[in-house]
Amino acid sequence: MSTAAVEKMPLSAHLREARTRAVRAAVALLIGTIVGYFTSDLVMDVLRAPITDLAASRSASLNYDSVTGAFDLQLRIAVYSGIVLSSPVWLGELFGFLTPGLTAKEKKYTFGFLGAALPLFAAGCLTGLYIFPRMVEVLTAFASTEDSTILQASYYFDFVFKIVIATGIAFVLPVFLVVLNFIGLLSARSIAKAWRVSIVGIVVFAALVTPAADVLSMFFVAAPMTLLFLAALVIACIHDRTRGYGNMADHAGDESVPTDQNSAASEERSRTCSA
């Protein structure tokens, strides 16, 4: 459907299309939630594994603080699983509704962003799943073996969920740098100037989401993020050299800058990327 056709489409047609796509997304979410409910025991087995290992050396268990606690947790797992399992459908319906109104350039950037962000987010979540058992092991080691470790199940689930989502989002951040560069809001030179601050920020983030005593887990978080940041810098440099300019903000509000000065600035940015 072309942009012109979208502009001529009456409001009632837009509403009907939105309703149809919303129903499809809701049905997919419902099916995903049902599947997630019946597979929630498998998810709990993964979450319970570190506690089981801990129980071999001390008294440790998950605790439900209410009569409905186990059911509430199972329902939450089902809903989260449903959102993940149905994401291809509801994302497809969302972008199917929005993309007809986008220009060809905007579509290219949007699908390019999604094509890079989704696998990186999945890789980050898998990294979070890998490191969380080590985090549980290290953090609970501060308690004496004579003490009992009784974890509230809902709190424990939130702890693991936040770790997984945080690492997933962290892996996607370099994609935002590339997008900002492609739309002209951030030059490769600006990214390169901030590399020290970026590396320090990555290390600090890795230290926050992993136990301070667990250097290996910190490395597994910081190393991929550093490589992704460097990859984003390389892509931004290539883009700036290809287009012959960097940050459009460098010239914003300064129309009096002569053309030869602009060319010199572009050549300087190209030399920065080459270096």
N, C-alpha and C positions, 0 to 999 in steps of 0.2 A: 504494500500500500504506500503510495507516495505521500510526501508532505502536503502537497496541494489537496490530495483527496482527504487527508486528515482534517485540513482546515475547513473543507466544505461539509464534512460529516456533521450532522446536527447533534446537539447535546444529548438527545434521547438515545441516539445510536451509540454514543460514547458510554452512556450509562448502561445500556444493554450489554455492550462488550465487556465493560468492567464487571458487571454482575456475572456474566458467563465465566469469565476467567477466575473470578473469586470463588465461584462454586467448584470449579475444577481443582483449584488450589486447596480448598477446604476438604474436598473428598480425598485428595492425595494425602493431606495432613492426617485425616482420620484413619486412613488405611495404615499410614506409617506409625501412628500412635498405637494402633491395635497390634501391629507387628512388634513394636517396641515393648508393649506390655508383656507379650508372651516370651520375649527374649530378655526381659529385665533380669532374670536369674543369671544369665550369662554375664551381664554387665556387673552384677553384684559379685560374682565369682572373681572377676578381675579386680574390683575394688577391695574385696575382702582378702586377697592373696597376701598383701603385706602384713595384715593383722594376723593371719594364720601363721606366717613365718615368725612374727613377733611372739605369738603364744607358745612357741616351742621353747623359749627361754625365760618367759615370765607370764604372769597372768594378764591376758589381754583379750578384749572382745569389743564388738560393736554393741551399742546400747540404744534401745528405742524408749524414749521418755514418755510415751503415751500409748494408749490402746490402739489407736489408729496410725501410730508412727510408721510401722512397716508398710501398711497400705499406701500412706501418703508418699513415702519415699519411692515405692514401686510405681506409683502414678506419675511422679515427677520424672523418673527415668523414662517412662513410656512417652511422655510429652516431649522431652528433649530428644529422644531417639526418633520420634515422629517428625520433628522439625528437620533433623539431619537427613533422615531417609527420604523425605518428600521434597527436599531442597531443589533437586533438579526440576521438579514439576512447578513449584510455586515461583522459583526464580525464572523459569522459562515463561510462565504466564505473565509475570511482572514486566519482564523486558519485552515480551511480545506486545504488551499494551503500550509501553513507553517508546520503543524504538521507532515506530512509524513517524513520530513527530520529530525525530532527530535528523540532523544533516548527515551526509555520508562520512564526513570527518569525525563527527561526534560518535557515530556508530562504530567507526574503526577504533577510536580510543576506548569506548565503553567495552566492546568485546575483547579488545586487547588487554584491558585491565582485568576483566573477569578471567580470561584465559590464563593469565599469570597469577592472579590473586588466589583463585580457588585451590589449585594444587599446592601452592605455598602455605595456605591456611591449613590444609589437610596435613602437610608435612610438619607444620608447627604443632598441631594437635597430637600427632603421633609422637613427636618429641616429648611433649608434656606427659603423655601416657607412659613413656619410657622412664622419665626421671622421677615421677611421683612416688613409686615404691621406695626408691633410694632416699627421697626426702622424708618419708614416713619413718624409715629405718633410722636415719640420722637424728631426726628431731625427737623421736621417742627414746633414743639412747641416753638422753640427758636424765631420764628418770632412773632411779635405782632399781635393780632387779628384784628387790624386796617389795617394791610398790606394784600396784595393779594399774594397768592402762586400760581405762574404760572410755571409749570414744562414742560420743553421741552420733548416731548414724547420719542424721540430716546435716549436722555440721561437717562431718567427715566427707560427705558427698559434695557439699559446697566447696570445701577446701580443694578437692581433686578437680572439680569442674572449673574453678577459677584458674588453677594452674594450667589446665589444658587450653582454655580459651585465651589466657594471657600469652602463652607461647605461640598459639596460632595467630593472634593479632600481630605479635612482634615480628613474625616471619613475613607478614604482608606489608609492613611499613616501608621497605625499600621500593615497593611498587608505587606507593604514593609519591616518592621522590621522582620517579621516572615520569609519572603522570604530570606532576607540577612542572617538570622540565619540558615536556612535550607541548604543554599548553602555554609555555613561555613565561611562567611565573617564577621559575627557579633555574638559574644557570648552572652548568657543570662547574664553573669556577667557584660559585658560592658553596656548592656541595664539597668541593675539594678543600676550600679554606676551613671548613668546619669538620674535617675528618678526625682531628684529635678529640674534639668534643663528642663527636658521634661514637668513636670507639670507647671513650670513657663511659658514655651513656649506656652502651651495649653491655659493658662489663658490670656496671652498677645494676642494670636490670637483671642480668644473669645471676648476680649475687643475691638479689632480692627474692627471685623466684626459686632459688636453690639454697640448700643449707650451706652456711659458710664453710663448714668442715668437709663438704663433699666437693672437692675440686673437679672431679671427673664429670659430674652432672653439670657443673657450671661451664665446663669446657664444651660439653655437648650442646649447650644453649648459645654460648657466646660465639663459638667458631662459625656455625652456619649463618648467624646474623651478620657477622663481620664480612663473610664472603658475599652475602646478598647485598650488603651496603656497597662493597667494592664493585660488584656487578652493576648496580644501579649507577654508580659514578662512571663506569666505562660506557654504559649505554648513553648516559647524558652527554658525555664528551663526544661520542660518535655523532649524536644527534646535533649538537651545537656546531660541530665541524661541517656536517652535511648541509645544514641550513645557513651557516655563516653568521650566526648570531647566538647570543646567550639569553640573558634575563631581560625580558621586555620591561621589567621594572627599572632597569638601569637607565632607560630612556624616558620613562613615564614622566610627563609634565615638563620635559626639557626638549621642546621642539626646535630650540635655537641651536642645538648641537649640529655642527656642519657635517656633511656627508662623509668627508675624508676622515673626520675624527671618529665617526661611527665605524668606518671600515677599519681604522687602526685598532679600535676596541675589539672588533670581531677577530682581527688577526691575533691580537694579544690573547683572547680566550682560546683560539685554536692552538697557539703555542703552549698555553697552560695544559690543555688536554693532551697534546703530544708529549709533554714532559711527564 
